[in-house]
Amino acid sequence: MGTQALWLTNQEKVEVESIIDSNPSMKYESLVFMAKKEDGSVIMIDRRDIILDEEQVLIDELADILYSSKTPVHNERYSIIMKQFIFKGVPYVKRLWDRKPQQQTLELFDAG
């Protein structure tokens, strides 16, 4: 069984079967993933359009660090996760932004 992932464009779960033109020692550095859709068809997905389930776990961890710590860069996991995302080309920014807590805004009313 391959690695489970989210195909971002279609918001669809897929199973990554292999990585095209990849060095086996560098598992996720390829630019294209071959994945099987739920209907059984096989598609090619660009690296910028897929998040592996294991990467989503790291995005969640990074969000917790960023949004609950006053100095996230001092957390040792922060730098480890960020290096991994940058090195592997993980499209994490939008998913991280979606995890940002909503801020409360104060509405000012004119008493005049």
C-alpha positions as CSV (number, residue, x, y, z in Angstrom):
1,M,0.0,0.0,0.0
2,G,1.3,3.5,-0.9
3,T,1.3,6.7,1.0
4,Q,-2.0,8.5,1.5
5,A,-2.1,12.1,0.3
6,L,-4.5,15.0,-0.5
7,W,-4.6,16.2,-4.1
8,L,-5.1,19.9,-3.4
9,T,-6.7,21.0,-6.7
10,N,-9.6,18.5,-6.4
11,Q,-9.6,18.3,-2.5
12,E,-9.5,14.5,-3.1
13,K,-7.7,11.7,-1.2
14,V,-5.3,9.7,-3.3
15,E,-2.8,6.9,-2.8
16,V,0.7,7.8,-3.9
17,E,2.1,4.8,-5.8
18,S,5.5,6.1,-6.9
19,I,7.5,9.1,-7.5
20,I,8.7,9.8,-11.1
21,D,12.4,10.3,-11.8
22,S,13.3,10.1,-8.1
23,N,16.5,8.9,-6.4
24,P,15.3,6.1,-3.9
25,S,17.4,7.6,-1.1
26,M,15.6,10.9,-1.5
27,K,12.0,9.7,-1.3
28,Y,10.0,12.8,-1.8
29,E,12.2,15.1,-3.8
30,S,10.6,14.4,-7.1
31,L,8.5,17.0,-8.9
32,V,5.8,14.5,-9.9
33,F,3.9,11.8,-8.0
34,M,2.0,9.0,-9.6
35,A,-1.2,8.5,-7.6
36,K,-4.3,6.3,-7.7
37,K,-7.6,8.0,-7.3
38,E,-10.5,6.4,-5.4
39,D,-12.1,5.3,-8.7
40,G,-8.9,3.3,-9.5
41,S,-7.6,5.6,-12.2
42,V,-3.9,6.6,-12.1
43,I,-2.9,10.2,-12.4
44,M,0.3,12.3,-12.3
45,I,0.3,15.1,-9.7
46,D,2.8,17.9,-9.5
47,R,4.6,18.3,-6.2
48,R,3.1,21.7,-5.6
49,D,-0.4,20.2,-5.8
50,I,-0.1,17.4,-3.2
51,I,0.3,17.0,0.6
52,L,1.2,13.7,2.0
53,D,-0.7,12.6,5.2
54,E,2.6,12.6,7.1
55,E,3.2,16.2,6.0
56,Q,-0.2,17.3,7.1
57,V,0.7,16.0,10.6
58,L,3.8,18.3,10.5
59,I,1.7,21.2,9.3
60,D,-0.6,20.8,12.3
61,E,2.4,20.6,14.6
62,L,3.9,23.7,13.1
63,A,0.6,25.6,13.4
64,D,0.4,24.7,17.1
65,I,4.0,26.0,17.5
66,L,3.4,29.2,15.6
67,Y,0.0,30.1,17.0
68,S,0.5,29.2,20.6
69,S,4.1,30.4,21.3
70,K,5.4,33.9,21.7
71,T,8.8,33.0,20.2
72,P,8.2,30.0,17.9
73,V,11.7,30.2,16.4
74,H,13.1,29.2,19.7
75,N,11.2,25.9,19.5
76,E,13.6,23.2,18.3
77,R,10.8,21.5,16.2
78,Y,10.1,24.7,14.4
79,S,13.4,24.8,12.5
80,I,13.4,21.0,11.9
81,I,9.9,21.2,10.3
82,M,10.6,24.3,8.3
83,K,13.9,22.9,6.9
84,Q,12.0,19.7,5.9
85,F,9.2,21.6,4.2
86,I,11.6,23.9,2.2
87,F,13.9,21.0,1.3
88,K,11.1,18.8,0.0
89,G,9.1,21.6,-1.6
90,V,6.0,20.9,0.5
91,P,3.1,23.3,-0.3
92,Y,2.4,24.1,3.3
93,V,1.7,27.9,3.3
94,K,-2.1,27.8,2.5
95,R,-2.8,24.9,4.8
96,L,-0.9,26.6,7.6
97,W,-2.8,29.9,7.0
98,D,-6.1,28.0,7.1
99,R,-5.1,26.8,10.7
100,K,-4.6,30.4,11.9
101,P,-7.0,31.2,14.7
102,Q,-9.6,33.9,14.0
103,Q,-8.8,37.1,15.8
104,Q,-11.4,38.9,17.7
105,T,-12.0,42.5,16.4
106,L,-13.5,45.2,18.4
107,E,-16.2,47.2,16.7
108,L,-16.3,50.9,17.6
109,F,-19.7,52.5,17.6
110,D,-20.2,56.2,17.1
111,A,-21.9,57.5,20.2
112,G,-22.6,60.8,18.5
